[in-house]
Amino acid sequence: MKIAVIGAGPAGLYFSLLAKKHNPDHDIQVYEQNPQGATYGWGVVFSDIGLAFLREADPEFFQAFVAHHEHCNYMEIVHRGERIQVQGNHFSRTSRLDMLKVLEQACLKAGVRITHDHRIEDVSRLADDVDMVIAADGSNSAVRKQFAAHFQPSFERRRNKFAWYGTRQRFHPVSLIFRQTGHGIFIAHSYQYSPELSTFLVEVDPDTWRRAGLDCASEEESRRYCADVFRADLGAHELLGNRSLWFEANIVRNEKWSHRNIVLLGDALRTVHFSLGSGTRMAMQDAIALHEGLKLHPNDVQAAFSVFESRRRPASSNFQTAAARSLDWYENVADKMHLNPVSFAYDYMRRTGQVSHEDLRQRDPSFTAAYEARTGQTAGNKDGLAIR
C-alpha cells in the first residue's frame, strides 16, 4: 500500500514504523513542514501504563525508546511550602527532541522515507496519488482545517494561561508546585527529563495573570517574573525559554475521524490536556490501533479506519472527560488552598474521578493512612471529605 503521512510527530512516525516493519512492501513517505530538529517544548512524560502499550506493540523498539529515559516511582505535591510525596506513580521522562530522533532513526532503518521542511499545500491531490493519507499534523492541523466541513471539529478554549519553560534545576519526581502570591496563585508542573534539564510549565488564572502585569510583559519579562515566583523551588537556577509565550489550552474534538482515504491521528484528531500527561501516549496508541486496523484489512482502507475508530473512540472520550475534570480542578484551585497539605494532595490525586480511595491505598498505604489520620476517615468511609 502507498501511504503518505503528514507530520513527523510521535503519532505519524510510530504508525509508519509499525506498518513498515510489519509489511516492508508498504511504500511510506512522511512529510514534515518544519526543518529537522526544529521541535518546541522540553520533555515528555509517560506513565507505566502508557509504556506497557509500547512494550507490547514492539518489544524491540521499546528497548531503544526507553534506553535514555529518566525514571521515578513517586510524585510530589508542594502546598504551603510542604512537600507531600505520593508513591506508586511510575513515570518515565525524556526530551521531546530525543524521542523524535529515536523514532526517526527507527523509521529510516525500516525503510520509511522522511522529508523535512516540506509543507503539503494540496492534500486532495496527494490523496489522489496514494492509497492512504494520515493527517498527523498536530493540534493546529492544516488537513483538518481544509476538510473541516467533513471532519466537523469543535474547539473549547479554557481560561488558564500557560508558558513552557525549562530549567537546570532537577526535579526528580513529577512535581506540582502551588505558590500563593500577592497577585494570586501560580502553579508549576515540573519534572526532570534528562541528566541536566527539567520541564517547568507555569500555569496561572487570567485574573492573576493580568494583576501581575503579565498581559503586557515581554517573553523575557514573563520568564524573569515566573522565576522569581518559584525562586524557593528553583534555587540558584533560572528558567530557560524556548518560544515561551503565554497560551490557553484549546481542547479539540472531531465528529468524523476520516474522510475518503484521509484519517486524522494524534493531536490532529483530539487533544488531551497536559495536566494528565497523556497526549503523546494517546497519539502513539492511535498509531497502534490504526496499524492493527491495517493489518486486519490490508487492502481495504475504509475497513481499516473503522477498526481504528471502534478501538480508539471510547478511550478518546474517556480521556477527554478525565482531562476536563482535571482542568476544572486547576481552574478552581483557589477553592482548595485552605486545605492542609495532605488533604490538598489527596484532593488533587482524586480530581478526575477515576482514582478511588482504595486505588490510592494500594499505591501508597502510608499516604492514605496519613490522610485518614487527619480526616478521621475509616476503611468503611472511603469517600469521606477532607477537613480544613
One Martini backbone bead per residue (centre of mass of N, CA, C, O) as a GRO file, in nm:
protein
  388
    1MET     BB    1   0.099   0.034   0.019
    2LYS     BB    2   0.031   0.380  -0.026
    3ILE     BB    3   0.174   0.615   0.212
    4ALA     BB    4   0.082   0.926   0.363
    5VAL     BB    5   0.253   1.141   0.601
    6ILE     BB    6   0.146   1.416   0.804
    7GLY     BB    7   0.382   1.430   1.021
    8ALA     BB    8   0.676   1.409   1.259
    9GLY     BB    9   0.545   1.276   1.496
   10PRO     BB   10   0.455   1.024   1.704
   11ALA     BB   11   0.217   0.922   1.536
   12GLY     BB   12   0.336   0.907   1.246
   13LEU     BB   13   0.600   0.748   1.311
   14TYR     BB   14   0.484   0.498   1.458
   15PHE     BB   15   0.309   0.397   1.234
   16SER     BB   16   0.530   0.368   1.021
   17LEU     BB   17   0.696   0.160   1.173
   18LEU     BB   18   0.486  -0.065   1.210
   19ALA     BB   19   0.402  -0.098   0.912
   20LYS     BB   20   0.686  -0.153   0.786
   21LYS     BB   21   0.766  -0.399   0.963
   22HIS     BB   22   0.523  -0.576   0.882
   23ASN     BB   23   0.536  -0.433   0.573
   24PRO     BB   24   0.784  -0.368   0.346
   25ASP     BB   25   0.589  -0.298   0.091
   26HIS     BB   26   0.536  -0.046   0.200
   27ASP     BB   27   0.482   0.294   0.094
   28ILE     BB   28   0.645   0.539   0.301
   29GLN     BB   29   0.567   0.892   0.345
   30VAL     BB   30   0.709   1.165   0.519
   31TYR     BB   31   0.579   1.494   0.611
   32GLU     BB   32   0.759   1.793   0.717
   33GLN     BB   33   0.745   2.138   0.772
   34ASN     BB   34   0.988   2.119   0.944
   35PRO     BB   35   1.285   2.118   1.033
   36GLN     BB   36   1.525   1.942   1.144
   37GLY     BB   37   1.502   1.973   1.500
   38ALA     BB   38   1.229   2.162   1.506
   39THR     BB   39   1.145   2.172   1.831
   40TYR     BB   40   0.906   2.217   2.089
   41GLY     BB   41   0.989   2.212   2.398
   42TRP     BB   42   1.093   1.954   2.620
   43GLY     BB   43   0.935   1.727   2.778
   44VAL     BB   44   0.825   1.387   2.828
   45VAL     BB   45   0.558   1.176   2.967
   46PHE     BB   46   0.528   0.845   3.115
   47SER     BB   47   0.355   0.594   3.210
   48ASP     BB   48   0.340   0.263   3.276
   49ILE     BB   49   0.091   0.220   3.098
   50GLY     BB   50   0.197   0.349   2.839
   51LEU     BB   51   0.449   0.159   2.811
   52ALA     BB   52   0.300  -0.112   2.783
   53PHE     BB   53   0.196  -0.065   2.496
   54LEU     BB   54   0.478  -0.040   2.361
   55ARG     BB   55   0.592  -0.315   2.443
   56GLU     BB   56   0.371  -0.484   2.297
   57ALA     BB   57   0.397  -0.370   2.001
   58ASP     BB   58   0.744  -0.326   2.031
   59PRO     BB   59   1.000  -0.459   2.194
   60GLU     BB   60   1.248  -0.361   2.039
   61PHE     BB   61   1.189  -0.054   2.034
   62PHE     BB   62   1.144  -0.009   2.336
   63GLN     BB   63   1.441  -0.026   2.424
   64ALA     BB   64   1.529   0.229   2.267
   65PHE     BB   65   1.319   0.432   2.380
   66VAL     BB   66   1.416   0.388   2.709
   67ALA     BB   67   1.732   0.407   2.742
   68HIS     BB   68   1.724   0.749   2.828
   69HIS     BB   69   1.543   0.754   3.062
   70GLU     BB   70   1.371   0.894   3.324
   71HIS     BB   71   1.307   0.770   3.659
   72CYS     BB   72   0.999   0.735   3.864
   73ASN     BB   73   0.780   0.632   4.166
   74TYR     BB   74   0.698   0.941   4.225
   75MET     BB   75   0.525   1.217   4.365
   76GLU     BB   76   0.486   1.587   4.407
   77ILE     BB   77   0.323   1.805   4.644
   78VAL     BB   78   0.317   2.164   4.673
   79HIS     BB   79   0.200   2.304   4.991
   80ARG     BB   80   0.287   2.552   5.187
   81GLY     BB   81   0.592   2.430   5.144
   82GLU     BB   82   0.495   2.134   5.139
   83ARG     BB   83   0.606   1.798   5.081
   84ILE     BB   84   0.411   1.557   4.905
   85GLN     BB   85   0.423   1.217   4.881
   86VAL     BB   86   0.341   0.980   4.608
   87GLN     BB   87   0.334   0.665   4.564
   88GLY     BB   88   0.300   0.455   4.275
   89ASN     BB   89   0.416   0.664   4.045
   90HIS     BB   90   0.510   0.586   3.724
   91PHE     BB   91   0.783   0.750   3.551
   92SER     BB   92   0.879   0.849   3.212
   93ARG     BB   93   1.152   1.051   3.080
   94THR     BB   94   1.198   1.281   2.795
   95SER     BB   95   1.298   1.429   2.528
   96ARG     BB   96   1.149   1.530   2.248
   97LEU     BB   97   1.390   1.521   2.058
   98ASP     BB   98   1.486   1.232   2.128
   99MET     BB   99   1.228   1.085   2.058
  100LEU     BB  100   1.228   1.166   1.754
  101LYS     BB  101   1.501   1.045   1.684
  102VAL     BB  102   1.435   0.751   1.746
  103LEU     BB  103   1.200   0.730   1.548
  104GLU     BB  104   1.346   0.813   1.290
  105GLN     BB  105   1.568   0.598   1.289
  106ALA     BB  106   1.374   0.355   1.279
  107CYS     BB  107   1.234   0.431   1.017
  108LEU     BB  108   1.480   0.440   0.829
  109LYS     BB  109   1.570   0.147   0.883
  110ALA     BB  110   1.287   0.031   0.767
  111GLY     BB  111   1.220   0.244   0.499
  112VAL     BB  112   1.134   0.517   0.566
  113ARG     BB  113   1.037   0.825   0.438
  114ILE     BB  114   1.181   1.160   0.513
  115THR     BB  115   1.050   1.497   0.484
  116HIS     BB  116   1.166   1.809   0.535
  117ASP     BB  117   1.056   2.117   0.479
  118HIS     BB  118   0.740   2.017   0.393
  119ARG     BB  119   0.454   2.144   0.249
  120ILE     BB  120   0.118   2.059   0.213
  121GLU     BB  121  -0.110   2.215  -0.008
  122ASP     BB  122  -0.246   1.949  -0.162
  123VAL     BB  123  -0.431   1.700  -0.037
  124SER     BB  124  -0.608   1.594  -0.267
  125ARG     BB  125  -0.378   1.520  -0.457
  126LEU     BB  126  -0.238   1.324  -0.268
  127ALA     BB  127  -0.485   1.132  -0.231
  128ASP     BB  128  -0.485   1.048  -0.541
  129ASP     BB  129  -0.174   0.913  -0.519
  130VAL     BB  130  -0.285   0.738  -0.280
  131ASP     BB  131  -0.424   0.518  -0.039
  132MET     BB  132  -0.309   0.689   0.219
  133VAL     BB  133  -0.388   0.949   0.462
  134ILE     BB  134  -0.203   1.092   0.735
  135ALA     BB  135  -0.314   1.321   0.983
  136ALA     BB  136  -0.023   1.432   1.188
  137ASP     BB  137  -0.041   1.783   1.227
  138GLY     BB  138  -0.174   1.853   1.483
  139SER     BB  139  -0.373   2.086   1.655
  140ASN     BB  140  -0.330   2.277   1.374
  141SER     BB  141  -0.448   2.130   1.141
  142ALA     BB  142  -0.460   2.165   0.798
  143VAL     BB  143  -0.636   1.927   0.715
  144ARG     BB  144  -0.876   1.984   0.900
  145LYS     BB  145  -0.935   2.263   0.781
  146GLN     BB  146  -0.982   2.179   0.481
  147PHE     BB  147  -1.205   1.943   0.610
  148ALA     BB  148  -1.420   2.058   0.818
  149ALA     BB  149  -1.698   1.970   0.695
  150HIS     BB  150  -1.626   1.662   0.756
  151PHE     BB  151  -1.502   1.650   1.055
  152GLN     BB  152  -1.626   1.844   1.262
  153PRO     BB  153  -1.496   2.046   1.452
  154SER     BB  154  -1.413   2.124   1.798
  155PHE     BB  155  -1.374   2.402   2.039
  156GLU     BB  156  -1.205   2.449   2.369
  157ARG     BB  157  -1.137   2.729   2.552
  158ARG     BB  158  -0.946   2.785   2.816
  159ARG     BB  159  -0.855   3.009   3.077
  160ASN     BB  160  -0.581   2.940   3.135
  161LYS     BB  161  -0.239   3.007   3.164
  162PHE     BB  162   0.065   2.934   2.966
  163ALA     BB  163   0.424   2.834   3.013
  164TRP     BB  164   0.714   2.714   2.862
  165TYR     BB  165   0.982   2.565   3.042
  166GLY     BB  166   1.311   2.545   3.160
  167THR     BB  167   1.565   2.369   3.372
  168ARG     BB  168   1.853   2.291   3.582
  169GLN     BB  169   1.661   2.204   3.776
  170ARG     BB  170   1.610   1.896   3.945
  171PHE     BB  171   1.304   1.709   3.913
  172HIS     BB  172   1.264   1.399   3.990
  173PRO     BB  173   0.985   1.431   4.039
  174VAL     BB  174   0.672   1.477   3.980
  175SER     BB  175   0.580   1.826   4.008
  176LEU     BB  176   0.349   2.016   4.216
  177ILE     BB  177   0.334   2.373   4.236
  178PHE     BB  178   0.203   2.597   4.492
  179ARG     BB  179   0.171   2.962   4.471
  180GLN     BB  180   0.120   3.227   4.682
  181THR     BB  181   0.039   3.556   4.595
  182GLY     BB  182  -0.048   3.891   4.570
  183HIS     BB  183  -0.202   3.810   4.281
  184GLY     BB  184  -0.192   3.488   4.327
  185ILE     BB  185  -0.190   3.179   4.166
  186PHE     BB  186   0.083   2.954   4.113
  187ILE     BB  187   0.180   2.696   3.875
  188ALA     BB  188   0.388   2.397   3.867
  189HIS     BB  189   0.508   2.175   3.609
  190SER     BB  190   0.752   1.925   3.701
  191TYR     BB  191   1.043   1.756   3.533
  192GLN     BB  192   1.278   1.530   3.475
  193TYR     BB  193   1.444   1.439   3.137
  194SER     BB  194   1.747   1.472   3.220
  195PRO     BB  195   2.053   1.509   3.365
  196GLU     BB  196   2.004   1.853   3.333
  197LEU     BB  197   1.679   1.865   3.278
  198SER     BB  198   1.365   2.051   3.307
  199THR     BB  199   1.045   2.088   3.321
  200PHE     BB  200   0.849   2.419   3.327
  201LEU     BB  201   0.516   2.469   3.386
  202VAL     BB  202   0.315   2.754   3.378
  203GLU     BB  203   0.026   2.843   3.581
  204VAL     BB  204  -0.257   3.077   3.532
  205ASP     BB  205  -0.490   3.288   3.592
  206PRO     BB  206  -0.614   3.565   3.429
  207ASP     BB  207  -0.628   3.760   3.673
  208THR     BB  208  -0.343   3.716   3.779
  209TRP     BB  209  -0.198   3.781   3.515
  210ARG     BB  210  -0.290   4.080   3.511
  211ARG     BB  211  -0.201   4.176   3.795
  212ALA     BB  212   0.110   4.099   3.718
  213GLY     BB  213   0.151   4.211   3.406
  214LEU     BB  214   0.156   3.971   3.178
  215ASP     BB  215  -0.018   4.100   2.941
  216CYS     BB  216   0.248   4.322   2.890
  217ALA     BB  217   0.474   4.125   2.877
  218SER     BB  218   0.747   3.994   2.794
  219GLU     BB  219   0.909   3.707   2.760
  220GLU     BB  220   1.139   3.791   2.955
  221GLU     BB  221   0.965   3.908   3.184
  222SER     BB  222   0.809   3.649   3.242
  223ARG     BB  223   1.046   3.470   3.312
  224ARG     BB  224   1.145   3.635   3.559
  225TYR     BB  225   0.886   3.633   3.721
  226CYS     BB  226   0.854   3.322   3.752
  227ALA     BB  227   1.127   3.276   3.888
  228ASP     BB  228   1.053   3.442   4.144
  229VAL     BB  229   0.808   3.279   4.239
  230PHE     BB  230   1.014   2.999   4.224
  231ARG     BB  231   1.281   3.036   4.393
  232ALA     BB  232   1.258   2.809   4.614
  233ASP     BB  233   1.271   2.581   4.378
  234LEU     BB  234   1.524   2.683   4.192
  235GLY     BB  235   1.719   2.857   4.324
  236ALA     BB  236   2.000   2.931   4.122
  237HIS     BB  237   1.809   2.880   3.899
  238GLU     BB  238   1.676   2.923   3.587
  239LEU     BB  239   1.479   3.000   3.334
  240LEU     BB  240   1.406   2.856   3.014
  241GLY     BB  241   1.369   2.947   2.682
  242ASN     BB  242   1.117   2.841   2.404
  243ARG     BB  243   0.883   2.998   2.303
  244SER     BB  244   0.756   3.138   2.589
  245LEU     BB  245   0.438   3.168   2.544
  246TRP     BB  246   0.131   3.254   2.604
  247PHE     BB  247  -0.143   3.019   2.666
  248GLU     BB  248  -0.422   2.819   2.579
  249ALA     BB  249  -0.627   2.568   2.611
  250ASN     BB  250  -0.720   2.354   2.325
  251ILE     BB  251  -0.996   2.161   2.274
  252VAL     BB  252  -1.014   1.880   2.059
  253ARG     BB  253  -1.270   1.772   1.827
  254ASN     BB  254  -1.429   1.500   1.628
  255GLU     BB  255  -1.688   1.364   1.462
  256LYS     BB  256  -1.494   1.292   1.231
  257TRP     BB  257  -1.205   1.078   1.140
  258SER     BB  258  -1.283   1.050   0.828
  259HIS     BB  259  -1.192   1.101   0.465
  260ARG     BB  260  -1.193   0.886   0.260
  261ASN     BB  261  -0.829   0.840   0.267
  262ILE     BB  262  -0.852   1.014   0.538
  263VAL     BB  263  -0.679   1.043   0.858
  264LEU     BB  264  -0.680   1.109   1.189
  265LEU     BB  265  -0.401   1.188   1.423
  266GLY     BB  266  -0.383   1.264   1.729
  267ASP     BB  267  -0.398   1.604   1.770
  268ALA     BB  268  -0.578   1.628   1.515
  269LEU     BB  269  -0.813   1.467   1.656
  270ARG     BB  270  -0.706   1.501   1.970
  271THR     BB  271  -0.697   1.657   2.282
  272VAL     BB  272  -0.489   1.631   2.579
  273HIS     BB  273  -0.427   1.742   2.864
  274PHE     BB  274  -0.115   1.787   3.034
  275SER     BB  275  -0.221   1.717   3.330
  276LEU     BB  276  -0.213   1.395   3.234
  277GLY     BB  277   0.029   1.306   3.047
  278SER     BB  278  -0.123   1.180   2.744
  279GLY     BB  279  -0.073   1.277   2.449
  280THR     BB  280   0.151   1.085   2.343
  281ARG     BB  281   0.017   0.826   2.419
  282MET     BB  282  -0.238   0.862   2.244
  283ALA     BB  283  -0.091   0.884   1.974
  284MET     BB  284   0.046   0.596   1.990
  285GLN     BB  285  -0.222   0.441   2.020
  286ASP     BB  286  -0.333   0.523   1.752
  287ALA     BB  287  -0.113   0.389   1.583
  288ILE     BB  288  -0.172   0.102   1.674
  289ALA     BB  289  -0.472   0.087   1.581
  290LEU     BB  290  -0.424   0.149   1.281
  291HIS     BB  291  -0.234  -0.084   1.232
  292GLU     BB  292  -0.440  -0.307   1.306
  293GLY     BB  293  -0.639  -0.235   1.083
  294LEU     BB  294  -0.439  -0.291   0.848
  295LYS     BB  295  -0.384  -0.586   0.913
  296LEU     BB  296  -0.685  -0.681   0.881
  297HIS     BB  297  -0.702  -0.454   0.615
  298PRO     BB  298  -0.480  -0.433   0.359
  299ASN     BB  299  -0.724  -0.359   0.116
  300ASP     BB  300  -0.906  -0.169   0.331
  301VAL     BB  301  -0.937   0.140   0.437
  302GLN     BB  302  -1.220   0.165   0.568
  303ALA     BB  303  -1.189  -0.079   0.756
  304ALA     BB  304  -0.943   0.026   0.906
  305PHE     BB  305  -1.083   0.281   1.016
  306SER     BB  306  -1.303   0.132   1.178
  307VAL     BB  307  -1.118  -0.007   1.375
  308PHE     BB  308  -0.982   0.237   1.490
  309GLU     BB  309  -1.238   0.381   1.598
  310SER     BB  310  -1.352   0.150   1.778
  311ARG     BB  311  -1.085   0.147   1.966
  312ARG     BB  312  -1.059   0.482   2.030
  313ARG     BB  313  -1.314   0.645   2.105
  314PRO     BB  314  -1.363   0.566   2.402
  315ALA     BB  315  -1.085   0.654   2.511
  316SER     BB  316  -1.102   0.946   2.416
  317SER     BB  317  -1.351   1.023   2.581
  318ASN     BB  318  -1.242   0.949   2.863
  319PHE     BB  319  -0.995   1.138   2.862
  320GLN     BB  320  -1.150   1.405   2.815
  321THR     BB  321  -1.314   1.389   3.072
  322ALA     BB  322  -1.074   1.382   3.267
  323ALA     BB  323  -0.946   1.646   3.167
  324ALA     BB  324  -1.181   1.833   3.243
  325ARG     BB  325  -1.161   1.780   3.547
  326SER     BB  326  -0.874   1.876   3.577
  327LEU     BB  327  -0.920   2.163   3.477
  328ASP     BB  328  -1.128   2.241   3.688
  329TRP     BB  329  -0.941   2.213   3.928
  330TYR     BB  330  -0.731   2.429   3.846
  331GLU     BB  331  -0.940   2.670   3.799
  332ASN     BB  332  -1.039   2.605   4.128
  333VAL     BB  333  -0.796   2.610   4.345
  334ALA     BB  334  -0.875   2.836   4.544
  335ASP     BB  335  -1.087   2.641   4.695
  336LYS     BB  336  -0.824   2.452   4.813
  337MET     BB  337  -0.604   2.620   4.982
  338HIS     BB  338  -0.716   2.557   5.283
  339LEU     BB  339  -0.591   2.298   5.279
  340ASN     BB  340  -0.411   2.073   5.384
  341PRO     BB  341  -0.154   1.914   5.234
  342VAL     BB  342  -0.274   1.627   5.238
  343SER     BB  343  -0.564   1.697   5.141
  344PHE     BB  344  -0.476   1.834   4.885
  345ALA     BB  345  -0.336   1.588   4.755
  346TYR     BB  346  -0.583   1.407   4.760
  347ASP     BB  347  -0.764   1.584   4.584
  348TYR     BB  348  -0.581   1.575   4.340
  349MET     BB  349  -0.574   1.259   4.291
  350ARG     BB  350  -0.917   1.276   4.258
  351ARG     BB  351  -1.007   1.485   4.025
  352THR     BB  352  -1.120   1.274   3.786
  353GLY     BB  353  -1.275   1.010   3.921
  354GLN     BB  354  -1.054   0.750   3.864
  355VAL     BB  355  -0.960   0.763   4.174
  356SER     BB  356  -0.963   0.584   4.448
  357HIS     BB  357  -0.908   0.516   4.768
  358GLU     BB  358  -0.806   0.226   4.712
  359ASP     BB  359  -0.601   0.300   4.500
  360LEU     BB  360  -0.425   0.468   4.695
  361ARG     BB  361  -0.367   0.244   4.897
  362GLN     BB  362  -0.210   0.064   4.694
  363ARG     BB  363   0.009   0.272   4.622
  364ASP     BB  364  -0.009   0.440   4.928
  365PRO     BB  365  -0.048   0.365   5.249
  366SER     BB  366   0.082   0.609   5.398
  367PHE     BB  367  -0.077   0.838   5.272
  368THR     BB  368  -0.360   0.731   5.343
  369ALA     BB  369  -0.313   0.723   5.650
  370ALA     BB  370  -0.262   1.029   5.679
  371TYR     BB  371  -0.539   1.113   5.583
  372GLU     BB  372  -0.710   0.954   5.789
  373ALA     BB  373  -0.589   1.091   6.041
  374ARG     BB  374  -0.690   1.384   5.965
  375THR     BB  375  -1.014   1.299   5.903
  376GLY     BB  376  -1.131   1.016   6.025
  377GLN     BB  377  -1.110   0.810   5.820
  378THR     BB  378  -1.232   0.500   5.707
  379ALA     BB  379  -1.272   0.209   5.543
  380GLY     BB  380  -1.600   0.258   5.552
  381ASN     BB  381  -1.512   0.573   5.451
  382LYS     BB  382  -1.381   0.625   5.142
  383ASP     BB  383  -1.537   0.932   5.083
  384GLY     BB  384  -1.437   1.131   5.262
  385LEU     BB  385  -1.388   1.442   5.380
  386ALA     BB  386  -1.192   1.700   5.397
  387ILE     BB  387  -1.031   1.882   5.614
  388ARG     BB  388  -0.921   2.211   5.723
   0.00000   0.00000   0.00000
